């Protein structure tokens, strides 16, 4: 599997991100809790409400986190707001912005009231257990970003190596492989493990609006996302650079295959990763502007991939300006 110099016209360039930041003017802090990604059902499956401790003699004691049980919802909201402000709303030098606290607190109170459900003997204080706190902050942040105008405030946080490309693909494999179209793909082959890879590759080689594509295999392109309070990276399946409609703006489409034919290796539901790509990665990179305009499409059924990919290409081709 090689990037071939004679196919350099099909080269694809991409940014490398480690996260996102929200450049939020002080009066503009709002949230939208309508997305399922913003909701949190608190159950005993998520967090235990009691712990059984045994010593070597066989004595067993049941411990209850009583201090959490006694906490009022107001105090829980105060602490969550402090953590959200500390983690997400610092200035470019990393300094805190305490004047945002009242607005952040109002959003947190709304989130607990509108998007959190407690079942099975659970209670608000459990939101302050570390993993649940980080998951809560993640969901509230998604709610703040969910409003349409938030896209105009997102910026990327770059890796030290800010840019990658198809130039560096160079590896050997014993897996089945499909020889790619020399005019459409910088890399010599696409690995075909399950069949859906060949189906999508064929679509991308046939669509007139696609100038170049690559399977995201040993490319080094990942999207940072959080799941249950922890950071992960996932690997979208394809990148496709669109034909220039005449304005000189480079447009690239990320393609994620989420159908049952595909094995998913990174933690969390596909919806969490797609939501991050659609609502965080793409708006942040588009607003920065250095890498042109990006879009994202999720393909549920690889056998019917042509229609959603063609529609996504048409939408991206019609987007002629980069957010500033």
C-alpha positions as CSV (number, residue, x, y, z in Angstrom):
1,X,0.0,0.0,0.0
2,X,1.9,3.0,-1.3
3,X,1.3,6.7,-2.0
4,X,2.6,6.9,-5.6
5,X,4.4,10.0,-6.7
6,X,2.9,9.8,-10.2
7,X,-0.6,10.1,-8.6
8,X,0.3,13.3,-6.7
9,X,-2.6,15.2,-8.3
10,X,-4.9,13.0,-6.1
11,X,-3.1,14.1,-2.9
12,X,-5.3,15.0,0.1
13,X,-4.2,17.2,3.0
14,X,-5.9,17.4,6.4
15,X,-5.3,19.1,9.8
16,X,-4.4,17.1,13.0
17,X,-6.4,18.1,16.0
18,X,-6.2,17.2,19.7
19,X,-9.4,19.0,20.7
20,X,-11.6,22.0,20.4
21,X,-12.2,25.3,22.1
22,X,-15.2,27.6,22.2
23,X,-14.5,31.3,21.6
24,X,-17.6,32.6,23.3
25,X,-18.4,36.3,23.7
26,X,-19.6,36.9,27.2
27,X,-23.3,37.8,26.4
28,X,-23.7,34.8,24.0
29,X,-23.7,31.8,26.3
30,X,-26.8,29.6,25.5
31,X,-27.6,25.9,25.2
32,X,-29.9,23.5,23.4
33,X,-30.8,20.3,25.2
34,X,-33.0,18.8,22.5
35,X,-30.3,16.4,21.2
36,X,-30.2,12.9,22.8
37,X,-26.5,13.3,23.1
38,X,-27.1,16.0,25.8
39,X,-29.2,13.8,28.0
40,X,-28.0,11.7,31.0
41,X,-30.1,9.0,32.6
42,X,-28.6,8.4,36.1
43,X,-29.2,4.7,37.1
44,X,-27.4,2.1,39.2
45,X,-26.0,0.8,36.0
46,X,-24.1,4.0,35.5
47,X,-23.0,4.5,39.2
48,X,-23.4,2.4,42.3
49,X,-25.3,3.9,45.2
50,X,-23.7,1.7,47.8
51,X,-20.4,-0.2,48.2
52,X,-19.8,-3.6,50.0
53,X,-16.4,-3.8,51.6
54,X,-15.0,-7.1,53.1
55,X,-11.8,-7.8,55.1
56,X,-9.8,-11.0,55.3
57,X,-11.9,-12.2,58.3
58,X,-15.0,-12.2,56.2
59,X,-16.6,-9.2,57.9
60,X,-18.6,-7.2,55.4
61,X,-19.7,-3.6,55.7
62,X,-22.1,-1.7,53.4
63,X,-20.9,1.9,52.8
64,X,-23.3,4.6,51.5
65,X,-22.0,7.9,50.1
66,X,-24.1,9.8,52.6
67,X,-22.5,13.1,52.0
68,X,-23.5,13.0,48.4
69,X,-27.0,11.9,49.3
70,X,-27.5,14.9,51.5
71,X,-26.4,17.4,48.9
72,X,-29.1,19.6,47.5
73,X,-29.5,20.0,43.7
74,X,-28.4,23.6,44.0
75,X,-25.0,22.7,45.5
76,X,-24.5,20.0,42.9
77,X,-25.2,22.6,40.2
78,X,-22.6,25.0,41.8
79,X,-19.9,22.3,41.7
80,X,-20.7,21.2,38.1
81,X,-20.7,24.8,36.9
82,X,-17.3,25.4,38.5
83,X,-15.9,22.3,36.8
84,X,-17.4,23.3,33.4
85,X,-15.9,26.8,33.7
86,X,-12.5,25.4,34.7
87,X,-12.3,22.9,31.9
88,X,-14.0,24.6,29.0
89,X,-14.0,28.4,29.4
90,X,-10.5,29.7,29.8
91,X,-9.0,32.5,27.7
92,X,-6.3,32.0,25.1
93,X,-3.6,32.2,27.8
94,X,-5.4,29.6,30.0
95,X,-6.7,32.1,32.5
96,X,-10.1,31.5,34.2
97,X,-13.1,33.6,33.2
98,X,-15.0,33.8,36.5
99,X,-17.5,36.5,35.2
100,X,-19.1,33.7,33.1
101,X,-20.0,31.7,36.2
102,X,-23.6,33.0,36.6
103,X,-24.4,32.1,32.9
104,X,-22.7,28.7,33.2
105,X,-24.6,28.0,36.4
106,X,-27.9,28.9,34.8
107,X,-27.2,26.4,32.0
108,X,-26.2,23.7,34.4
109,X,-29.3,24.1,36.4
110,X,-31.4,23.9,33.2
111,X,-29.5,20.8,32.2
112,X,-30.2,19.0,35.5
113,X,-33.8,20.0,35.3
114,X,-34.5,19.3,31.6
115,X,-32.0,16.6,30.5
116,X,-31.1,14.5,33.6
117,X,-33.4,11.7,34.8
118,X,-32.8,9.8,38.1
119,X,-34.0,6.3,38.6
120,X,-33.5,3.2,40.8
121,X,-32.8,5.1,44.0
122,X,-30.2,7.5,42.5
123,X,-30.0,11.2,43.4
124,X,-28.4,14.5,42.2
125,X,-25.3,14.1,44.4
126,X,-24.1,11.2,42.3
127,X,-23.3,13.6,39.5
128,X,-20.3,14.7,41.5
129,X,-18.6,11.3,41.3
130,X,-15.5,11.9,39.1
131,X,-16.4,9.9,36.0
132,X,-20.1,11.1,36.1
133,X,-18.9,14.7,36.5
134,X,-16.7,14.5,33.4
135,X,-19.5,12.9,31.5
136,X,-21.9,15.6,32.6
137,X,-19.5,18.4,31.5
138,X,-19.1,16.6,28.2
139,X,-22.9,16.6,27.6
140,X,-23.4,20.2,28.8
141,X,-20.7,21.3,26.4
142,X,-22.4,19.5,23.5
143,X,-25.6,21.3,24.5
144,X,-23.9,24.7,24.3
145,X,-22.4,23.8,20.9
146,X,-25.7,22.4,19.6
147,X,-27.2,25.8,18.9
148,X,-26.6,26.7,15.3
149,X,-24.7,29.9,16.0
150,X,-22.2,28.0,18.1
151,X,-20.4,26.8,14.9
152,X,-19.2,30.4,14.5
153,X,-17.4,30.3,17.8
154,X,-15.6,26.9,17.6
155,X,-11.9,26.8,16.9
156,X,-9.6,23.8,16.7
157,X,-6.8,22.9,19.1
158,X,-3.9,21.5,17.0
159,X,-1.5,18.8,17.5
160,X,2.2,19.8,17.5
161,X,2.3,18.3,14.0
162,X,-0.5,20.4,12.6
163,X,-0.8,18.9,9.1
164,X,-1.0,15.4,7.6
165,X,-1.4,14.2,4.1
166,X,-1.7,11.1,1.9
167,X,2.1,11.5,1.1
168,X,3.2,9.2,3.9
169,X,1.1,6.1,3.4
170,X,3.5,3.2,3.0
171,X,2.8,-0.2,4.5
172,X,2.6,-3.9,3.6
173,X,-0.4,-6.1,4.2
174,X,-1.5,-9.7,3.5
175,X,-5.2,-8.8,3.5
176,X,-7.2,-8.6,0.3
177,X,-6.8,-5.3,-1.5
178,X,-8.4,-3.5,-4.4
179,X,-6.3,-1.5,-6.9
180,X,-7.5,2.1,-6.9
181,X,-8.2,4.4,-9.8
182,X,-4.9,6.1,-10.6
183,X,-6.7,9.4,-11.4
184,X,-8.7,9.4,-8.1
185,X,-6.5,8.0,-5.4
186,X,-3.0,8.9,-4.3
187,X,-2.6,5.5,-2.6
188,X,-2.2,2.3,-4.7
189,X,-4.7,0.1,-3.0
190,X,-7.7,-0.1,-0.6
191,X,-7.7,-2.9,1.9
192,X,-11.0,-4.9,1.6
193,X,-11.7,-6.8,4.8
194,X,-15.5,-7.0,4.7
195,X,-16.6,-5.9,1.2
196,X,-18.1,-2.5,2.2
197,X,-14.7,-0.9,1.6
198,X,-14.8,-1.9,-2.0
199,X,-18.5,-0.8,-2.3
200,X,-17.7,2.7,-1.0
201,X,-14.5,2.9,-3.1
202,X,-16.4,2.1,-6.2
203,X,-18.9,4.9,-5.5
204,X,-16.1,7.4,-4.9
205,X,-14.4,6.4,-8.1
206,X,-17.6,6.8,-10.1
207,X,-19.2,10.0,-8.7
208,X,-18.4,12.9,-11.0
209,X,-18.2,15.4,-8.1
210,X,-15.3,13.6,-6.5
211,X,-11.8,14.6,-7.6
212,X,-9.8,12.3,-5.1
213,X,-10.4,10.0,-2.3
214,X,-8.5,7.8,0.2
215,X,-9.3,5.1,2.7
216,X,-8.2,6.2,6.1
217,X,-5.8,3.4,6.7
218,X,-2.4,4.1,8.1
219,X,-3.1,7.7,7.2
220,X,-2.8,9.1,10.8
221,X,-6.1,11.0,10.6
222,X,-8.2,10.8,13.7
223,X,-11.0,12.8,15.3
224,X,-10.7,13.4,19.1
225,X,-13.9,12.8,21.1
226,X,-15.0,12.1,24.6
227,X,-17.1,9.3,25.9
228,X,-18.1,8.8,29.6
229,X,-15.7,11.6,30.6
230,X,-12.6,10.1,28.9
231,X,-10.8,11.2,25.8
232,X,-10.5,8.9,22.7
233,X,-9.8,9.1,19.0
234,X,-11.8,7.6,16.2
235,X,-10.9,7.0,12.6
236,X,-13.4,8.0,10.0
237,X,-13.4,5.6,7.0
238,X,-12.8,7.7,3.9
239,X,-11.8,11.3,3.0
240,X,-13.0,12.6,-0.4
241,X,-11.7,15.8,-2.0
242,X,-14.4,17.3,-4.3
243,X,-13.9,18.7,-7.8
244,X,-13.3,22.4,-7.8
245,X,-16.6,24.1,-8.8
246,X,-14.6,27.2,-10.0
247,X,-14.0,29.2,-6.8
248,X,-10.6,27.7,-5.8
249,X,-11.9,26.6,-2.4
250,X,-10.7,23.1,-1.4
251,X,-13.7,21.0,-0.2
252,X,-13.2,17.7,1.6
253,X,-15.9,15.2,2.8
254,X,-15.4,12.9,5.7
255,X,-17.3,9.6,5.3
256,X,-18.2,7.3,8.2
257,X,-19.7,3.9,7.6
258,X,-21.9,2.9,10.5
259,X,-23.8,-0.1,9.1
260,X,-23.9,-3.6,10.6
261,X,-21.3,-4.9,8.1
262,X,-18.6,-2.8,9.8
263,X,-16.7,-3.7,12.9
264,X,-16.4,-0.7,15.3
265,X,-13.2,-0.7,17.5
266,X,-13.2,2.6,19.3
267,X,-15.3,3.0,22.5
268,X,-18.8,4.3,22.6
269,X,-21.8,4.4,20.2
270,X,-21.2,5.5,16.6
271,X,-23.6,8.3,17.3
272,X,-21.2,9.9,19.8
273,X,-18.4,9.9,17.3
274,X,-20.6,11.1,14.4
275,X,-22.0,13.9,16.6
276,X,-18.4,15.0,17.5
277,X,-17.4,15.0,13.8
278,X,-20.5,16.9,12.7
279,X,-20.9,19.4,15.5
280,X,-17.3,20.0,16.7
281,X,-14.6,18.9,14.3
282,X,-16.1,20.1,11.0
283,X,-17.3,23.6,12.4
284,X,-13.9,24.1,14.2
285,X,-11.8,23.4,11.1
286,X,-14.1,25.3,8.8
287,X,-14.0,28.4,11.0
288,X,-10.2,28.3,11.1
289,X,-10.2,28.3,7.3
290,X,-6.6,27.1,6.5
291,X,-7.8,23.7,5.2
292,X,-10.7,24.9,3.1
293,X,-14.2,23.6,3.7
294,X,-15.1,20.3,5.2
295,X,-18.3,18.2,5.5
296,X,-19.4,15.0,7.1
297,X,-21.7,12.2,6.1
298,X,-22.7,9.0,7.9
299,X,-23.5,6.0,5.7
300,X,-25.9,3.6,7.4
301,X,-26.0,1.0,4.6
302,X,-22.9,0.6,2.5
303,X,-24.9,-1.0,-0.3
304,X,-26.9,2.2,-0.7
305,X,-23.8,4.5,-0.1
306,X,-24.1,6.4,-3.4
307,X,-27.2,8.4,-2.5
308,X,-26.1,9.9,0.8
309,X,-22.5,10.5,-0.4
310,X,-23.8,12.2,-3.6
311,X,-26.2,14.4,-1.5
312,X,-23.4,15.3,0.9
313,X,-21.1,16.2,-2.0
314,X,-23.8,18.4,-3.5
315,X,-24.4,20.2,-0.2
316,X,-20.6,20.7,0.4
317,X,-20.1,22.0,-3.2
318,X,-22.8,24.6,-2.7
319,X,-21.0,26.0,0.3
320,X,-18.8,28.6,-1.2
321,X,-17.4,30.5,1.8
322,X,-15.4,29.6,4.9
323,X,-16.9,30.9,8.2
324,X,-14.8,33.8,9.5
